[in-house]
Amino acid sequence: MAEPVIAADGRPLKASLNRALRRSKLRAMLLIAPLLIFILLSFVMPIVDMLFRSVENQIVSETLPRTTVALGEWDKEGAPEAPVFEALARDLAVAVERKAHTRLGSRLNYELTGVSSLFRKTGRRVDEIGGTVQEAMADNDAIWNERDTFGTVFGTPEWVTEMAVWTGAIEDGPAPIFAAQSQMTALFPEATGLYGEYTQLMAEKDDNPFGEKDWPIVAHVFAQELAQVTDLSRLSADDQALFESARGALDGVTLDDPKAVFIDADEDWGGQDVWTTISTYAPVYTDGYFLNSIDLLKGSDGVEARPDNEKIYVTLFIRTMIMSLTIMGSCILLGYPIAWLLANLKDRTANMLMILVLLPFWTSLLVRTSAWKVLLQQQGVVNDVLVWIGLVADDSRLTLINNQTGTIIAMTHILLPFMILPMYSVMKTIPPTYLRAAKSLGANDWTAFWRVYFPQSVPGIGAGSILVFILSIGYYITPELVGGTKGVFISNRIA
């Protein structure tokens, strides 16, 4: 068996070479690491974030956590029962304070028209729930009219002491975190939880909850739970007396009905559609955005087709593709002769004409588009010329603006240089001797062009076509200004 070759450092040559190769790769990796990090931060991560947002749907479950849980028991027939409305009242009280109910309404309005205004109207009425309880308890004992009563009853003595001296000033630091007494949490879990959320929201605004009026919904939930409590013996004598006083004040009082309040605010709460939409989009992740983009929707029974009067996206996709292909074809027809002329003229003349081709780039896109509005309108230059030469009657002027025709004309003009330049760069490399050779072998002008020159110019046509097509399908300003309702692209709807 042959002995391994030894390197100068005493290691086997193969091991030394592998080690040197690893070091070389490591140095190369360190050199390109800044570029990789830059690409990751500026390109990859935004795309990943965008893709995540296309399925992210946490706003429903985060804004209405109790409601989404309560809807799990709903049979999806008609409006849900009273417990669901109770859960919605508690969630909306928090959401209104956070001003999150309007964002939720905007999100669900994509799925069901009118939900946005529904949540705004309901948000203005949610404070009515609990007002009856507050008034009854305050009439019986003035202590319930004080703003720190629930805090001193529910909170631990340590938290009460800290909150009593906290003013929200910078030197006071962040607000003390609410801590409920264990016996209160056991007897009044929902009321203490809601009060905890109330203190948190007040602290976020640098307001002391002891100086603000309690949410009526806290009193409403407290009254509901107090009616279920039979043993108050674990509480202090003062708390027992206070709660027995509240029980006596509420004896015979009819609590506010959230279901009645919401349906009175908007009768849509009494129907099934709103609740079906909330239930359908309650999961944290959804495919609803993707379904919407192809005119489908998430229904109670799965994927459904949208009504015909709401189907717009597939039509826009098809229109965008057809118009982009039309613009691309127009640019080929207009740009090919110009590119051929530039490629076959003397350099001095070709350079002068190239300046004219590039001249539109010296003018703002917005200005060029606005100029086409002036040219193409019914009382514009184009129609005036056609009437003057007698091709069009004055009372039958052509409609060339705010439609697909206007978009195609304006965008062909704007994108034409992007077609000419790639074709010119390819045609410039085609030797003119090829055509002379073809003619010397008996081909006429057309045959020489079609079988010799044109195939060699196809790469330029391909490059220009791809460039123009990609630019046109994503165009926004020109279709928006001259397209009207029939000449806009999908990019306009995305915006």
N, C-alpha and C positions, 0 to 999 in steps of 0.2 A: 504494500500500500504506500502510495507516494506521500511524503511529508508535506504538510501545508506550508505555503509560502509565507515567510515572516516579514513584516514591515520593519522599518527602521526603529520604531518605538517598542519592538518586541512582541507586538500583537500579531495575530494572523492577518494577512493582507485583506482577506474578505471582510473581516470584522472592522478593520480600520477604514476601508472604503465605505462600508455601510454607515459608520459613525460620521464620517465626513459628509456623506450625502444627507444624513439627518440634520446636521448643523447647517448645511446649505439651504435645506428646505425651511428650517426654522428661521434663518435670516430673511429668506424671501417672504415668509409669512409675516414677520414683524414689519417688513417694509410696506406691505400692502394692507396691514391691519388698520391704519387710520382710514384708508379708503373704504374698507369693508364696513367699519363702524359707521362712517358717514352715510353710506348707502343704506345700512340697516336702519339708522335713525330717521333719515330723510325720505326714504322711498318704501322700504319693506314694512316698517311699523305703521305708517299711515294707511297703507293698503290693508294690512291685517285689521287695523282699527275700523276701517270702513266696512270690511266684510263682517266684522263682529256686530257692528251697528245694524247690518242688514237682517240679522236674526235676533238681536237683543230686544227684549220687550218687558223689562223689569218695572216700568213705570206703573203698570196696572197693579201688580202684586205689591209693590212698595207703597203705593198711595192708598190702596184699599185692601190691606192685609186681612182684616176681619171679614170683610164682605166676600172675598174670594174663597175663604174657608167655608163660610156659611152657604155659599152657592153650591158647594159640593153635595149638599142634600137636596138641591132643587131638582124637580122632575122635568124641568124645561117645558112645562105646560102653563101658559098664562103667566101672571106676575107671581113672584115667590111669596112665601108667607111672612108674617110680621117679624120673626127673628132676623131675617136677611135685612129688612129695613132698619132694624135696631143696629145691626152691625154697620150698615152704610152711614147711619147718623153719626156714629162714633168715629168712623174713618174720615168722614167729611169735615167734622169739627177740627180734626188735626190738619187735614189737607187745606182747609180754608185759611187757617193760621199760617201755614207754610206757603200759601198761594200756589199749591201744587194741583189744585182741582182744575184750574184753567188749562194747565199743561196736559193733564190727563184727558180733559175734554177735547183738546186739539188732536191728541193722538187717536182717540176713538172716533173722532169725526171723520177720519180717513176711511173708516169702515162703515159708519152709519151717519148720514147727513143729519145735522141738528143736535148731535150729542154735545157739541161745544157750548151752545147756548143753554142747553139743558143743565149742564153742570154749573154754569155761571148763575142761572136763576136759582137753582137749588142751594148753592153756596150762600146766597143772601138770606135764605130762610132757615138755615140749620140752627141758628141761635134761638129760634123759637122753641126748640125742643129742650125742655127743662125749665123754662121760665115759670110755668105753673108751680113746680116744686119749690123753686127759689122763693117765690112770693108767699107760698103757704108757710114755709118754715120761718121766713123772716117775720111774718105777721104774728107767729106764735112765740118766737124768741128772737130778740134783736141781735143776738150773737151770730145768727146765721146771715145777717146782713153785713157782717164785718168781712173784710177781704182776706184775712189770714186764718179764718176758722178751719177750713179744710186742711190747710198746711199744718197747723198746730195739732190737729187731730190725727192726721194720717202719718206725718213725718216723725222721725226719731227726735228726741230732745236735742241731741247734738246738732242735727241738721237745722232744726228750728232756730237754735241759738246762732249758728253761723249765718243763716239766711236773714235773720233780723237785723244784722249789722252790715250786710253786703249791700253796696250802693250801685255797683256796676262801674265804678271808677277804675281807671287803669291800675292804680295802686292797690286796689282790693283783689286783683287777680281774677281768674275765672270764677264763675258762680259755683257754689257748693252743689255737688251732685245729689239729687234727691234720694233719700233713704227712707223707706217706709217701715213702720213698726211691723214686726212679724205677725202680731195678732190682727192688725188691720189688714194686712195682705191676705190672711187666712179668711177673714170675714167678708172683706170687700175687695176681692182681687181685681175686678174690672174698674171700679172707681179709683182705687189707688194707682192702677196702671195708667188710667187716663190723666189723673192729676200729675203723675210723674212726667208724662209727655207734655202737659201744660207748663210745668216748671222748666223743662228743657227748652221749649220754644221761647218762653219769656227770657230765659238766660241768654239765648242766641241773639236776642235784640237788646241785651244789656238792661233788661227790665227786671225788677224784683217782683216775683209773683205775689208777695204780701201786699204790694201796693197796687195790684191790678185786680179787676173784677174776674172772678172765676168763670170758667166756661159753664154755661147752663147745662150742657150735656153731662158734666160731672155730677151735678145735683140730681139729674134725671137717673143716671145709672146708680148713684148712691141710694136713691129711694127704692129702686127695683131690688137691690141687694138687701137693703134694710128689711124689706117685707119678708125676705126669705130667712133672715137670721132669727133664731129662736133663743139662743143662749148668749147673753152678753156678760156672763159672770167673770170671764177672763179679763175684762176691761176694768180700768180704774172706776171709782165711784163717780167721779165727775163726768167721765165719758159715758158711763151707763145712763146717768141722769140726762145728759145732752141728747143721747140717741133715743131714749124713751120719750123725751120731749118732741123730738123730730117725728117719731112714730105716731105720737098722738096728733101732731099737726097735720100729718098726711092721711090720717084715718078718714076715709070717705072722699078723699081727693082723687079725681081721675087724672092719671098721668097723661102727658102729651103722647100722641100716637104718631111716630115718625112716618108710618105709611100714609096716614091721612095728610100730614104736612107736605110730604114730597109729591103726592098725587095732586094736591091742591096747587102746589108750585108749578107742576107741569103734568098733564094727564099721561104723558108718555111713560112715566114710572109705573103706571097701572097696566101697561102692555107688556108684551113678551120680547120685542125686538131689542130694546136697550139692554135688558138683562142677558139675552142671548149673546150680544156683542161683548159685554163685560166678561161673561163666563168663557167665551171662546178665546178671548185674548188675555186671560188671566195667567197662563203659563209664562215662565221667565223667558223662554225662547219661542220664536214663532217663524213659520214660513209664510206668514201673511203678506209680507212685503214682496216676496218673489211671486206669489200668486196674483197680487194686485197688478204686477207689471205685465202679466199676460191675460188680464181681464178675467181673473178667477177670484174667488173669495173663500174664506173659511166659514163654512156654515155649521149649524148644529149637527148635521149628519155627514160632515166631511167637506171635501172640496166641491164647490158649486160654481156654475157659470154666472157671471154678472148679468143683470138685465141689459137688453140691447141698448137702451138709452144711456148706459153707463160704460159701455165698451169703447175706450178711446186709445188705449196703449198699443194694442196690436195694430190698429189702423195707423197710428202714428209711426210705429216701427216700419210697417210696409211702405208708408208714404215717404219716410226718411230714406229708405233703401232705394226706392224707385227714383226719387228726385236726385239723390246723390249720384246714381248711375247715369241719369240724364245729364246732369252737370258735367260729369266726367266725360261722357260722349261728346258733349258740346265743346269741351276744352280740347279734346283730341281733334275734332274736325277743324276747329279754328286755329289750334296751335301747331298742327303738323305742317301746313304750308309755310307758316312763319318760321318755324325751326329749320325747315329745308332751305328757305331763302337765306337765313342767317348763316347756315353752314356752307353755302355755295357761293356767297358773295366774297369780294375782297375783304381782307381783315379790317381795313380802315372803315369801309362802309358798314360792315357787319357790327363793328364796335359802336358806331353811331346809332344803328338801329337797336342794338342791345340796350343802349341807354333809354330809348323810348319804351322798350319792353319793361324795364325796371322802374320807369318813371312813376307808375301808380304806388310803389312802395314809399315814395316820398310824401304821400298824402295820407292823412289819417283814414283808417277804415270807416270810422263813423261819418267822416265828411263824404267819402265816396258813396256810402250807402244813402246818405241824405240827398246827394246829388241825383241818384237814381230815382228817388221819390219825386223830385222835381221834374225829371225827364219823362217819367212813365205815367204820371197822373193824367186824368182825362182832359184836363186843361193844360197839360204839359207840352214840352217841346216836341216829343215824338208824335203825339196826336195832332198837334198843330201842323206839323210838316205833312203828315198823311192827308189831312183835310185840304191843305194848300195845293198839293199836287193832284187832288181829286180821287185818291184811292179809297178814302173813307168819307162818308157824309158827316156833316157837322152834328147832326142829331143821332149819329150811330158811332160815336167815338169808342175806341177799343178800351176794354178794361184790362190794363196791364199792371196794375198795382194792387196790393193787398190780396194776392192770390198766388198760385203756384208759378204762373208765368213770370211775375215780377221777381220772385225768389230765384228762379232759374237764370233769368237774364242778369240780375245783379251779381249773383254768386259766380256765374261763368266769367264775368269781367274781372272779378276780384281774384279768382283762383287760376286764371289763364296763365300768368307768369310761372306758376308752379308746374304747369304742364310743359311749357316751352323750354324751360331751362334743362330738365333731364333729357328731353328729346334732342335738343341742340348739342348737348355734350356728347351724345352717342353718335349723332349724324356727322359731327366734326371729325370723328375717327374713321369714317367710311371713305376709303380712297376713291376719288372720281374715276380712276382708271378702270374700275370694275364695270361701270356702265358703258364706257367706251369699248371695253373688251366684249361685252354682251352684244352691243350693236354690231361690232365687227364680225360676230359669228352669226348674224342674220336676225337678231331680235329687234322688234320695233320698240318705240319709246315706252309703251305701256308694259310690254312683256319684260323689258329690261328693268323697269321700275318694280314691277310686282314680284318678279322671281329673283332679282338680285339685290336691289336696294332696300325694298321694304322689309324682307326678313332680317336684315342686319340692323334695321332701326327699331325692331320690336322691343329689345331691352329698354330703350328710351321710353317707348310708349308704356311699357309695363311699369317702369319706375314712376313716371309722371302720373299714371292712372292710380297707382296705390297712394301716392302723395295727395292727389286731389280728392280721391274718394274718402280717405281717412279724415282729411281736413273738413270736408263738406258734411259728413254725418255728425260731426260734433260742433258745427257752426251755431252761433247763438244770435249775435247782433243783427246780421243781415236778415234772417228769417223773421226776427222779432219786429223789425222796422218796416219791412216791405211784404211780409207774408200774410198779414191779416189773420183770418181763422183757418184758411185752407192751405196756406203755404208755410206753416211753421213745422219745425222738426221736433224730434223727441227731446232734444236738448232744451228746448223752450219749456217743455212740461217738467223736465227734471228740475230746472231752475225754479 
